[in-house]
């Protein structure tokens, strides 16, 4: 068994798997545990193959596809003229070269975004034509210095370009609306242009090629009235959705993963996108604890479960899967035993996961599911 010794020592995963099997959903087949739909879990290229190229660029998306990702994920924000573009945040100082452009120096400003003061440059202050003069940069060069070699090469892509790439290559698309309450407040609603773009592209509810995700709840409920495409409620390991803050709703993300919360989500969404620490928690020393029952309980509500975010570098891995000499200056950016982490979550019956390194995710899935469960 490929991961057995480490997992047994770290968290007692065998007992957890027995519990999941006895609970009835999902069943474990002769060749390994299966996800809710009885299929292998999907691999979602998180912001593209962002472990290898600057995130949210067509180059990152193409590479994710080449590496075998089933879906590519564009986070969506709006330009001043209402065009949806792929950026993780509307603040763009860390992912483009805008700070070096003297023609845009006067646009540096401070705004309240989801209740926090943020200083920088923002997509909604640029027309698409202006934004296209910028070039993408690596967001975390201290962790991924090799990616910085590609700084300055790529434009910020539009949603339409990402759709065209996905359809040309036959993969799915997994857009996320970023800061929807904020964008509504400035008259640049994200929902309508997103739904229109997906409808024009011909996506259908049952074609298995699209999911729409959001951390906010009201945003997804609104989308549920505008489209039949499957929706995914993102859930963090702490805090609460920003629309709950605005509405003085006392509930938190923790309330959303109770049985009652999952039942409520099932009324408007097809699944949840869970912080992976909600599935396998970590202790104060960054070591794994026993898996929770979240996957099984969500499956009982007929909700799929997609986990985020999986990355290869030690800095993102639990201590159980880190490798190398901790005293080394490059230890935190070195590659750890990421396949071991993927294997754990696959064996727990997850329906899909978001990965910065789709090649590793695909290889670990192959080992987990295509050797008759005998790793």
The 8 nearest C-alpha neighbors of each residue, nearest first, counted from 0:
[[1, 374, 3, 373, 2, 4, 372, 367],
 [2, 0, 374, 3, 373, 4, 339, 366],
 [1, 3, 0, 339, 5, 4, 6, 342],
 [4, 2, 6, 0, 5, 7, 1, 12],
 [5, 3, 7, 6, 2, 8, 0, 1],
 [6, 4, 8, 7, 3, 2, 9, 319],
 [5, 7, 9, 3, 8, 4, 10, 12],
 [6, 8, 11, 4, 5, 9, 10, 3],
 [7, 9, 5, 6, 10, 4, 11, 3],
 [10, 8, 6, 7, 5, 287, 11, 319],
 [11, 9, 289, 288, 12, 6, 7, 8],
 [10, 12, 7, 13, 14, 6, 9, 8],
 [11, 13, 15, 14, 10, 7, 6, 16],
 [12, 14, 16, 15, 11, 17, 7, 6],
 [15, 13, 17, 12, 16, 11, 18, 19],
 [14, 16, 12, 18, 13, 17, 19, 290],
 [17, 15, 19, 13, 18, 14, 20, 12],
 [16, 18, 14, 20, 15, 19, 21, 13],
 [17, 19, 15, 21, 16, 20, 22, 14],
 [20, 18, 16, 22, 17, 21, 15, 295],
 [21, 19, 17, 22, 18, 23, 26, 16],
 [20, 22, 18, 23, 19, 17, 24, 26],
 [23, 21, 19, 20, 24, 18, 295, 25],
 [22, 24, 21, 20, 25, 26, 19, 295],
 [25, 23, 26, 22, 298, 295, 299, 20],
 [24, 26, 35, 23, 34, 33, 27, 298],
 [27, 25, 24, 20, 23, 28, 33, 32],
 [26, 28, 32, 31, 33, 20, 25, 29],
 [27, 29, 31, 30, 32, 26, 33, 37],
 [28, 30, 31, 371, 27, 372, 32, 33],
 [31, 29, 371, 372, 28, 368, 370, 369],
 [30, 32, 372, 28, 29, 27, 368, 371],
 [33, 31, 27, 348, 28, 346, 26, 34],
 [34, 32, 37, 348, 27, 38, 39, 25],
 [33, 35, 350, 348, 37, 36, 38, 349],
 [34, 36, 37, 25, 303, 298, 350, 33],
 [35, 37, 38, 34, 33, 350, 303, 25],
 [38, 36, 33, 34, 35, 39, 25, 26],
 [39, 37, 36, 34, 33, 40, 35, 350],
 [38, 40, 33, 34, 41, 37, 350, 368],
 [41, 39, 351, 350, 34, 38, 349, 42],
 [40, 42, 351, 69, 43, 350, 39, 352],
 [41, 43, 68, 69, 352, 351, 353, 44],
 [42, 44, 70, 353, 71, 68, 45, 69],
 [43, 45, 47, 71, 354, 63, 48, 68],
 [46, 44, 47, 354, 355, 353, 72, 43],
 [47, 45, 55, 72, 54, 73, 49, 44],
 [48, 46, 60, 59, 44, 45, 49, 63],
 [49, 47, 63, 59, 355, 50, 44, 356],
 [50, 48, 54, 355, 52, 51, 47, 53],
 [49, 51, 355, 356, 48, 52, 310, 143],
 [50, 52, 49, 146, 48, 53, 59, 356],
 [53, 51, 49, 59, 146, 54, 50, 48],
 [54, 52, 137, 49, 136, 146, 56, 59],
 [53, 55, 49, 46, 56, 59, 52, 47],
 [56, 54, 46, 85, 86, 47, 59, 73],
 [55, 57, 59, 58, 54, 156, 155, 60],
 [56, 58, 60, 59, 61, 156, 55, 161],
 [57, 59, 61, 56, 60, 62, 52, 153],
 [60, 58, 47, 48, 56, 52, 62, 57],
 [59, 61, 47, 57, 63, 62, 58, 48],
 [62, 60, 58, 64, 63, 59, 57, 65],
 [61, 63, 65, 59, 64, 60, 48, 66],
 [64, 62, 48, 66, 60, 47, 61, 65],
 [65, 63, 68, 61, 67, 66, 62, 60],
 [64, 66, 62, 63, 67, 61, 68, 358],
 [67, 65, 358, 63, 64, 357, 68, 62],
 [66, 68, 64, 65, 69, 361, 63, 358],
 [69, 67, 64, 42, 63, 70, 44, 43],
 [68, 70, 42, 170, 43, 41, 171, 67],
 [71, 69, 171, 43, 172, 170, 68, 44],
 [72, 70, 44, 172, 43, 47, 173, 60],
 [71, 73, 173, 46, 174, 45, 172, 44],
 [74, 72, 174, 85, 46, 75, 175, 55],
 [75, 73, 175, 87, 85, 86, 174, 176],
 [74, 76, 85, 176, 84, 177, 175, 83],
 [75, 77, 83, 84, 89, 177, 86, 85],
 [78, 76, 83, 82, 81, 123, 84, 122],
 [77, 79, 123, 122, 81, 82, 80, 126],
 [80, 78, 123, 126, 125, 124, 81, 77],
 [81, 79, 78, 126, 82, 127, 77, 125],
 [80, 82, 78, 79, 77, 187, 83, 123],
 [83, 81, 78, 77, 80, 84, 127, 157],
 [82, 84, 77, 76, 158, 157, 75, 81],
 [85, 83, 157, 158, 75, 76, 156, 77],
 [84, 86, 75, 74, 73, 55, 156, 157],
 [87, 85, 88, 74, 55, 75, 84, 76],
 [86, 88, 74, 85, 89, 75, 177, 55],
 [89, 87, 90, 86, 177, 91, 76, 74],
 [88, 90, 121, 122, 76, 91, 86, 87],
 [91, 89, 121, 88, 120, 92, 119, 122],
 [90, 92, 94, 93, 95, 120, 121, 89],
 [93, 91, 94, 95, 97, 98, 120, 90],
 [94, 92, 138, 91, 95, 136, 137, 96],
 [93, 95, 136, 138, 91, 135, 92, 137],
 [96, 94, 135, 136, 134, 97, 92, 91],
 [95, 97, 98, 99, 134, 133, 136, 135],
 [98, 96, 100, 99, 95, 92, 133, 103],
 [97, 99, 96, 100, 92, 104, 101, 103],
 [100, 98, 97, 96, 101, 104, 103, 102],
 [99, 101, 97, 102, 98, 103, 104, 96],
 [102, 100, 104, 103, 99, 98, 105, 97],
 [101, 103, 100, 104, 105, 106, 99, 97],
 [102, 104, 101, 105, 106, 100, 97, 107],
 [105, 103, 101, 106, 102, 107, 100, 98],
 [106, 104, 107, 103, 102, 108, 101, 120],
 [107, 105, 104, 103, 108, 120, 124, 119],
 [106, 108, 120, 119, 105, 104, 118, 109],
 [107, 109, 119, 118, 106, 120, 110, 105],
 [108, 110, 118, 117, 116, 119, 111, 107],
 [111, 109, 117, 116, 112, 118, 108, 115],
 [110, 112, 116, 115, 114, 117, 113, 109],
 [113, 111, 115, 114, 110, 116, 117, 181],
 [114, 112, 115, 241, 111, 181, 178, 180],
 [113, 115, 112, 111, 116, 241, 244, 245],
 [114, 116, 111, 112, 113, 117, 110, 118],
 [117, 115, 111, 110, 112, 109, 118, 114],
 [116, 118, 110, 109, 111, 115, 112, 119],
 [119, 117, 109, 108, 110, 116, 107, 120],
 [120, 118, 107, 108, 92, 90, 109, 121],
 [119, 121, 107, 90, 91, 92, 106, 108],
 [122, 120, 90, 89, 123, 124, 91, 119],
 [121, 123, 78, 89, 124, 125, 77, 90],
 [122, 124, 79, 78, 125, 121, 77, 89],
 [123, 125, 79, 122, 121, 78, 126, 106],
 [126, 124, 79, 122, 123, 129, 78, 130],
 [125, 127, 79, 129, 128, 80, 78, 130],
 [126, 128, 130, 129, 78, 131, 125, 82],
 [127, 129, 131, 126, 130, 132, 125, 80],
 [130, 128, 126, 131, 127, 132, 125, 133],
 [129, 131, 127, 132, 128, 133, 125, 126],
 [130, 132, 128, 133, 129, 154, 127, 155],
 [131, 133, 130, 129, 134, 128, 154, 155],
 [134, 132, 131, 130, 96, 97, 154, 95],
 [133, 135, 151, 154, 153, 95, 96, 152],
 [134, 136, 95, 153, 94, 151, 154, 150],
 [137, 135, 150, 94, 95, 53, 138, 151],
 [136, 138, 53, 147, 140, 139, 146, 94],
 [137, 139, 94, 93, 140, 136, 53, 54],
 [140, 138, 141, 142, 137, 143, 144, 93],
 [141, 139, 144, 143, 142, 137, 147, 138],
 [140, 142, 139, 143, 144, 332, 138, 147],
 [143, 141, 332, 140, 139, 144, 331, 312],
 [144, 142, 140, 145, 146, 141, 139, 332],
 [145, 143, 140, 147, 146, 141, 142, 148],
 [146, 144, 147, 143, 148, 51, 140, 149],
 [147, 145, 148, 52, 144, 143, 149, 51],
 [146, 148, 150, 149, 137, 144, 145, 140],
 [147, 149, 146, 150, 145, 144, 137, 151],
 [150, 148, 147, 146, 152, 151, 52, 53],
 [151, 149, 136, 147, 148, 152, 135, 137],
 [150, 152, 134, 135, 153, 136, 149, 96],
 [153, 151, 150, 149, 134, 135, 154, 136],
 [154, 152, 134, 135, 151, 56, 155, 150],
 [153, 155, 134, 131, 135, 156, 133, 56],
 [154, 156, 131, 56, 135, 85, 153, 157],
 [157, 155, 85, 84, 154, 56, 160, 57],
 [156, 158, 84, 160, 159, 83, 85, 161],
 [159, 157, 161, 84, 160, 83, 162, 85],
 [158, 160, 162, 157, 161, 163, 196, 156],
 [159, 161, 163, 157, 158, 162, 164, 156],
 [160, 162, 158, 164, 159, 163, 165, 157],
 [163, 161, 159, 165, 160, 164, 166, 158],
 [162, 164, 160, 166, 161, 165, 167, 159],
 [163, 165, 167, 161, 162, 166, 168, 160],
 [166, 164, 162, 170, 168, 167, 163, 169],
 [167, 165, 169, 163, 168, 164, 162, 170],
 [166, 168, 164, 165, 169, 163, 170, 162],
 [167, 169, 165, 166, 170, 164, 64, 163],
 [170, 168, 166, 167, 165, 171, 164, 208],
 [171, 169, 165, 69, 70, 168, 166, 208],
 [172, 170, 208, 70, 209, 69, 165, 71],
 [171, 173, 209, 71, 70, 72, 208, 174],
 [172, 174, 72, 210, 209, 211, 71, 70],
 [175, 173, 73, 211, 72, 74, 172, 212],
 [176, 174, 74, 212, 213, 75, 211, 177],
 [175, 177, 75, 213, 179, 74, 189, 178],
 [176, 178, 179, 75, 76, 175, 74, 88],
 [177, 179, 181, 180, 182, 176, 113, 112],
 [178, 180, 182, 181, 177, 183, 176, 189],
 [181, 179, 183, 182, 178, 184, 242, 218],
 [180, 182, 184, 178, 183, 179, 112, 113],
 [181, 183, 187, 179, 184, 185, 188, 180],
 [182, 184, 188, 180, 186, 181, 185, 187],
 [183, 185, 181, 182, 186, 180, 187, 188],
 [186, 184, 182, 183, 187, 181, 188, 123],
 [185, 187, 183, 184, 188, 182, 181, 81],
 [188, 186, 182, 183, 185, 81, 189, 77],
 [187, 189, 183, 182, 190, 186, 191, 179],
 [190, 188, 191, 192, 193, 187, 179, 176],
 [191, 189, 193, 192, 188, 194, 222, 176],
 [190, 192, 194, 193, 189, 195, 188, 225],
 [193, 191, 195, 194, 190, 189, 196, 83],
 [194, 192, 196, 190, 191, 195, 189, 197],
 [193, 195, 197, 191, 196, 192, 198, 190],
 [196, 194, 192, 198, 193, 197, 191, 199],
 [195, 197, 199, 193, 198, 194, 192, 200],
 [198, 196, 200, 194, 199, 195, 202, 193],
 [199, 197, 195, 201, 200, 196, 202, 194],
 [200, 198, 196, 201, 197, 195, 202, 194],
 [201, 199, 197, 198, 202, 196, 162, 163],
 [200, 202, 198, 199, 203, 197, 196, 206],
 [201, 203, 197, 200, 198, 204, 206, 209],
 [202, 204, 206, 205, 201, 228, 198, 227],
 [205, 203, 228, 227, 206, 229, 202, 207],
 [204, 206, 207, 203, 228, 208, 229, 202],
 [205, 207, 203, 208, 204, 202, 209, 228],
 [208, 206, 205, 209, 171, 204, 203, 210],
 [209, 207, 171, 206, 172, 170, 210, 202],
 [208, 210, 172, 171, 173, 207, 211, 228],
 [209, 211, 173, 229, 230, 212, 231, 228],
 [212, 210, 230, 174, 173, 175, 231, 229],
 [213, 211, 231, 175, 230, 232, 174, 233],
 [212, 214, 215, 175, 233, 176, 232, 219],
 [215, 213, 233, 240, 232, 234, 216, 212],
 [216, 214, 240, 213, 218, 217, 242, 241],
 [215, 217, 219, 218, 220, 214, 242, 240],
 [218, 216, 220, 219, 215, 221, 242, 243],
 [217, 219, 221, 216, 220, 215, 222, 179],
 [220, 218, 222, 216, 221, 217, 223, 213],
 [219, 221, 217, 223, 222, 218, 267, 216],
 [222, 220, 218, 219, 223, 224, 217, 225],
 [221, 223, 219, 225, 224, 220, 226, 218],
 [224, 222, 220, 221, 225, 226, 267, 219],
 [225, 223, 222, 221, 226, 220, 227, 219],
 [224, 226, 222, 223, 221, 227, 194, 191],
 [227, 225, 228, 223, 224, 222, 194, 229],
 [226, 228, 204, 229, 223, 225, 224, 203],
 [227, 229, 204, 226, 230, 203, 210, 209],
 [230, 228, 210, 269, 227, 204, 211, 268],
 [229, 231, 268, 211, 269, 210, 212, 228],
 [232, 230, 212, 270, 271, 268, 269, 211],
 [233, 231, 271, 213, 272, 212, 214, 234],
 [232, 234, 272, 214, 213, 271, 273, 231],
 [235, 233, 273, 252, 272, 274, 214, 232],
 [236, 234, 274, 237, 252, 273, 233, 238],
 [235, 237, 274, 277, 276, 234, 252, 238],
 [238, 236, 235, 252, 239, 253, 251, 234],
 [237, 239, 251, 252, 240, 235, 236, 253],
 [238, 240, 251, 252, 241, 243, 237, 250],
 [241, 239, 215, 243, 242, 214, 244, 252],
 [242, 240, 244, 243, 113, 239, 215, 245],
 [241, 243, 245, 244, 240, 215, 246, 180],
 [244, 242, 248, 246, 241, 240, 245, 247],
 [245, 243, 241, 247, 242, 246, 248, 240],
 [244, 246, 242, 243, 247, 241, 248, 180],
 [245, 247, 243, 248, 244, 242, 241, 249],
 [248, 246, 244, 245, 243, 249, 242, 250],
 [247, 249, 243, 246, 250, 244, 245, 242],
 [250, 248, 247, 251, 243, 244, 239, 246],
 [251, 249, 248, 254, 252, 239, 243, 255],
 [252, 250, 239, 253, 254, 238, 249, 255],
 [251, 253, 239, 255, 254, 234, 238, 235],
 [254, 252, 251, 255, 256, 257, 237, 236],
 [255, 253, 251, 252, 257, 256, 250, 260],
 [254, 256, 260, 252, 253, 257, 261, 251],
 [257, 255, 254, 260, 253, 261, 258, 252],
 [258, 256, 260, 259, 254, 255, 261, 253],
 [257, 259, 261, 260, 262, 256, 296, 297],
 [260, 258, 262, 257, 261, 263, 255, 256],
 [259, 261, 255, 257, 263, 262, 258, 256],
 [260, 262, 264, 258, 263, 259, 256, 255],
 [261, 263, 259, 265, 260, 264, 258, 300],
 [264, 262, 260, 261, 265, 266, 259, 267],
 [263, 265, 261, 266, 262, 268, 267, 260],
 [264, 266, 262, 268, 263, 267, 261, 269],
 [267, 265, 264, 263, 268, 262, 269, 261],
 [266, 268, 265, 264, 223, 220, 269, 219],
 [269, 267, 230, 265, 231, 270, 264, 266],
 [270, 268, 230, 229, 302, 231, 265, 303],
 [271, 269, 302, 303, 231, 268, 304, 232],
 [270, 272, 232, 231, 304, 233, 273, 305],
 [271, 273, 233, 305, 306, 232, 304, 234],
 [274, 272, 306, 234, 275, 271, 233, 305],
 [273, 275, 307, 235, 276, 277, 306, 236],
 [274, 276, 278, 306, 277, 307, 273, 279],
 [277, 275, 280, 279, 278, 274, 236, 281],
 [276, 278, 275, 274, 280, 279, 236, 273],
 [279, 277, 275, 276, 291, 290, 293, 280],
 [278, 280, 290, 276, 277, 291, 275, 289],
 [281, 279, 276, 288, 277, 287, 278, 290],
 [282, 280, 287, 286, 285, 288, 276, 279],
 [281, 283, 285, 286, 284, 287, 288, 280],
 [282, 284, 285, 281, 286, 287, 280, 288],
 [283, 285, 282, 286, 281, 318, 287, 317],
 [286, 284, 282, 281, 317, 283, 318, 287],
 [287, 285, 281, 318, 282, 284, 317, 319],
 [288, 286, 281, 280, 10, 9, 282, 317],
 [287, 289, 281, 280, 10, 279, 290, 282],
 [288, 290, 10, 279, 291, 11, 287, 12],
 [291, 289, 279, 278, 288, 15, 292, 280],
 [290, 292, 278, 293, 279, 289, 277, 280],
 [291, 293, 295, 294, 296, 290, 278, 19],
 [294, 292, 296, 295, 291, 297, 278, 256],
 [295, 293, 297, 296, 292, 298, 304, 349],
 [294, 296, 298, 292, 297, 293, 299, 19],
 [295, 297, 299, 293, 298, 294, 292, 300],
 [298, 296, 302, 300, 294, 299, 295, 293],
 [299, 297, 301, 295, 302, 300, 296, 294],
 [298, 300, 296, 297, 301, 295, 24, 302],
 [299, 301, 297, 298, 302, 262, 265, 296],
 [302, 300, 298, 299, 297, 303, 265, 35],
 [303, 301, 270, 298, 297, 300, 269, 304],
 [302, 304, 270, 350, 35, 298, 271, 269],
 [305, 303, 271, 350, 270, 349, 272, 294],
 [304, 306, 351, 272, 352, 350, 273, 271],
 [307, 305, 352, 273, 275, 272, 274, 353],
 [308, 306, 353, 274, 275, 309, 352, 273],
 [307, 309, 353, 354, 306, 310, 275, 274],
 [310, 308, 354, 307, 353, 355, 311, 352],
 [311, 309, 355, 312, 354, 356, 315, 308],
 [310, 312, 337, 334, 335, 313, 356, 309],
 [311, 313, 334, 332, 333, 314, 335, 315],
 [312, 314, 331, 316, 335, 321, 315, 334],
 [313, 315, 331, 312, 316, 332, 330, 333],
 [314, 316, 313, 312, 310, 317, 311, 309],
 [317, 315, 313, 314, 320, 321, 318, 312],
 [316, 318, 319, 285, 286, 320, 287, 321],
 [317, 319, 321, 286, 320, 285, 316, 287],
 [320, 318, 317, 321, 286, 9, 287, 5],
 [321, 319, 336, 318, 317, 335, 316, 322],
 [320, 322, 335, 313, 318, 319, 336, 316],
 [323, 321, 335, 336, 320, 313, 324, 334],
 [324, 322, 325, 330, 321, 335, 333, 327],
 [323, 325, 326, 327, 330, 322, 329, 328],
 [326, 324, 327, 330, 323, 331, 328, 322],
 [325, 327, 324, 328, 330, 329, 323, 331],
 [328, 326, 330, 329, 325, 324, 323, 331],
 [327, 329, 330, 326, 331, 325, 332, 324],
 [328, 330, 327, 332, 331, 333, 326, 325],
 [331, 329, 327, 333, 332, 325, 328, 324],
 [332, 330, 314, 313, 333, 329, 312, 142],
 [331, 333, 142, 312, 330, 329, 313, 314],
 [334, 332, 330, 312, 331, 313, 329, 335],
 [335, 333, 312, 311, 313, 332, 336, 322],
 [336, 334, 321, 322, 313, 337, 312, 320],
 [335, 337, 320, 339, 338, 321, 322, 334],
 [336, 338, 311, 340, 339, 335, 341, 320],
 [339, 337, 341, 363, 340, 336, 342, 359],
 [340, 338, 342, 337, 336, 341, 2, 343],
 [339, 341, 337, 343, 342, 338, 344, 320],
 [342, 340, 338, 344, 343, 339, 345, 363],
 [341, 343, 339, 345, 340, 344, 338, 346],
 [342, 344, 340, 346, 341, 345, 339, 347],
 [345, 343, 347, 346, 341, 342, 349, 340],
 [346, 344, 342, 347, 348, 343, 349, 341],
 [345, 347, 343, 348, 344, 32, 342, 31],
 [346, 348, 344, 345, 349, 343, 16, 32],
 [349, 347, 34, 346, 345, 32, 33, 350],
 [348, 350, 345, 351, 34, 304, 347, 344],
 [351, 349, 40, 34, 304, 305, 303, 348],
 [352, 350, 41, 40, 305, 349, 42, 306],
 [353, 351, 306, 305, 42, 307, 43, 354],
 [352, 354, 43, 307, 45, 308, 44, 309],
 [353, 355, 309, 45, 356, 44, 357, 308],
 [354, 356, 50, 49, 45, 48, 310, 357],
 [357, 355, 354, 50, 358, 359, 48, 310],
 [358, 356, 360, 359, 354, 68, 44, 66],
 [357, 359, 66, 361, 360, 356, 362, 67],
 [360, 358, 362, 357, 361, 356, 363, 338],
 [359, 361, 357, 363, 358, 362, 364, 341],
 [360, 362, 364, 358, 359, 363, 357, 365],
 [363, 361, 365, 359, 364, 360, 358, 366],
 [364, 362, 366, 360, 338, 365, 361, 359],
 [365, 363, 367, 361, 362, 366, 368, 360],
 [364, 366, 362, 369, 363, 367, 368, 361],
 [365, 367, 363, 364, 368, 369, 370, 362],
 [368, 366, 364, 365, 363, 369, 372, 342],
 [369, 367, 365, 366, 370, 31, 364, 372],
 [368, 370, 365, 371, 366, 367, 30, 372],
 [371, 369, 372, 373, 368, 366, 374, 367],
 [370, 372, 30, 373, 369, 31, 368, 29],
 [371, 373, 31, 30, 370, 374, 368, 367],
 [374, 372, 371, 370, 0, 1, 367, 30],
 [373, 0, 1, 372, 367, 370, 366, 2]]
